[in-house]
Amino acid sequence: MNFDIIISGRGLVGASLACCLKNQNLKIAIIDKFLPALLGKKNARALALSPPSIKCLEMIDVWPKIAQEASAIVKVHVSKQKHFGVTEISAAQFKLPALGAVIDADILNHALLETLSSLPNVTSFCPDEIIGLSQSKDECSMQLSSGQHLTAKLLVAAEGAVSSLRKKAGIGVKVSEHEQSAIVANVQFEQPHQGVAFERFTENGSLALLPLQMGGMKCVWIVANPQLHHSLSLEKESFLKKIQEIFGFRLGTLLSVGERVCYPLRTVVADALYSDRLVLIGNSANNLHPIAAQGFNLGLRDAAILAEKIVDILAKDEEIGTIQFLQGYAKARENDHHQVRQGTQRLLEPSALQSLGILASEYFPALKHKIGGWGLGENTCLPKLCRGVKLVMNREAIS
């Protein structure tokens, strides 16, 4: 079977790319080895969406399906345990109604899959996976575990940090083991969060509290691996006491905690974004530490820029997937990838630098605005969809 584009990975970024291309005259296949996740089976992950990401989701008709489930972030409070210095970044400082919004990842995933199921130009192969790959300058040819044989002018790897296509294509990676893990759970405080997100640095990690609907908060406690077993094995009362000790009583007493889920943390950065007729997006290209909450925002911009490049090249009646096309995409993403990786790394700097940065940003408004603008995606060249501009291609159907 022949397709214009094949997307391997039907997670958040892969599904977003298909949705970005939903109004285009393209024959698209999307492959995933897992069956669709059922809504209600929480995976404990929450996403902090930037305003450009929300705008993109609006443009692909996904945001209206989840807007009522999202909780607006009106202020971010940053501090460090046992150190002086607190800074706050508010939506008012940027003349915005909100700095972004928090949504459970499974709710967004369900909305994307619902949108995908209604697209007549998208064929899903699920559960299935690519077990054989042949690349040339003209096309990618692949064998699926189901026995199907597919070809495409462009193959997109959106498979996450452990990408089999990236390995098959011979693209290496740089891996940084942080020797940390994230313990994630829903918590409830005595007082309402009022749309404030908190980032509290600790000696060996950090504690993030993100506002959720119904007054609850998503707790993301990053701990050093030597302390992980002890932290996970704490009884509920002891766990609440420990989080309260780190966070303090800014929202009163911590009343309850839900199921705790643990994720090991590592950074994986691909040595290249493409090889013959193959391109990497999302976590297949950059799997980052979650301290800056920028992973999905960066991956969504990957999808939006790639969709924009596809539409632009086809509007010129030229072919997608050529080396010139792939080089153009990589060039377009270079600065954004570098800035987000660099900004994330700075947040992981030793404690003295963290404290200095917090103090400096509070007393120097220009620095605070720069830091806030980075988190909002203002410091990068945003894709059209993230600016509310439709992708339009005046072209006849592709045979």
Order of alpha helices (4+ residues) and beta strands (2+ residues): beta-alpha-beta-beta-alpha-alpha-beta-beta-beta-beta-alpha-beta-beta-beta-beta-alpha-beta-beta-beta-beta-alpha-alpha-beta-beta-beta-beta-beta-alpha-alpha-alpha-alpha
